[in-house]
């Protein structure tokens, strides 16, 4: 994490990044004794997907952070080729980390072990080794990413992403009374689905009116504006029963984010009942990943900002956690008009909020002569375009809103953008890279102008204690 005055370093000031090496999935998100713990997949020495440890940072307020030595490292027979993704729960005043130990045999064959580590202080974690049998009949060795939570009557549940022997993605559910001894219940869903060849990073979100099964399927075919990235992340709505079955409703699989790089989200619930989500900003084609400019500085990828997830009026929303506003400087730029605007940003760390008095007209926003955001009010289509840094070709992602657009919020960094529409009805996350020092931001009406209010806040960087 951190910031630099050299724009071409593309450092990020208020996103979690690795001090060096490669970061991917958020792991083990948990609130423990007043402290938020954020773990992440981390190759400490190189910008490749090898030798994964668990990086570890904490915060009490999402403003001041503390970094620690890795919580887990691949040092044992059951995780020697990587401590892969997993989750955390608090039990008996201790943190229980569950993760997948990745092992490769002499001939390259894969073995996956679901493992446990425990901590009394949130700093030192004692490995307990595998807690599940391996392999599982009818499934390949691609079984990983345990997400654990406590249900009714004290039952503990674990859901795992999996791949069947016929190379179709699936999720498996286990049950335990003590977090150590686990019993396989069976497939999570009550009906088989053919939705890609592997499901990663499964999660169950529980709300008053519904439950959410979130996961990241690999191998989906493009359908119009949907599923246009190399891998996807999305969810079903439904109900998780106390016999360990998720009964989904008629709603189709819904993407969580319509940008270019969002993947592997994980949620947790804090002590005031908020469901908070982090995602990985980094999934991309290997050739595109190899060309990311920050590799020259020895680091790669980031996490999203923390987002509060809600389910209201039959709609799942994601919006920046309220604490993000505490990073704002005290004097925003405020513009109230219906006219076109061209602004020189005071910094490349911005929280930009645009609100319309009624509904948004057709418009185009241009950020740093690189990012173009277009809205068509008739169809409620919003699209975002950028330049691919590997091919130099312009590329687009788009979605259609359910409601008229009335609010738009951009969280801008020097090489990362998160865009929230209608208080989180839809979200776009992406990286971008601009070589020249360009601070321009413009708004142009393409239809009949409508009165709007624009507020531009400069954001401070995280304060980090090493």
Buried (B, 14 or more C-beta within 10 A) or exposed (E): BBBBEEBBBBBBBBBBBBBBBBBBBBBBBBBBEEEBBBBBBBBBEBBBBEBBBBBBBBBEEBBEBBBBEBBBBBEBEBBBBBBBBBBBBBEEEBBBBBBBBBBEEEEEEBBBBBBBBBBEEBBEBEBBEBBBEBEBEEBBBBBBBBBBBBBEEEEBBBBBBBBBEEEBBBBBBBBBEEBEEBEBBEBBBEEEBEBBBBBBBBBBBBBEEBBBBBBBBBBBEEEEBBBBBBBBBBBBBBBBEEEBBBBBEEEEBEBBBBBBBBBBBBBBBBEEEBBBBBBBBBBBEEEBBEBBBBBEBBBBBBBBBBBBBBBEEEEBBBBBBEBBEEBBEEEBBEBEEEEEBEBEBBBBBBBBBBBBEEEBBBBBBBBBEBBBBBBBBEEBBBBBBBBBBBEEEEEEBBBBBEEEBBBBBBBBBBBBBBBBBBBBBBBBBBBBBBEEEBBEBBBBBBEEEBEBBBBBBBBBBBEBEE
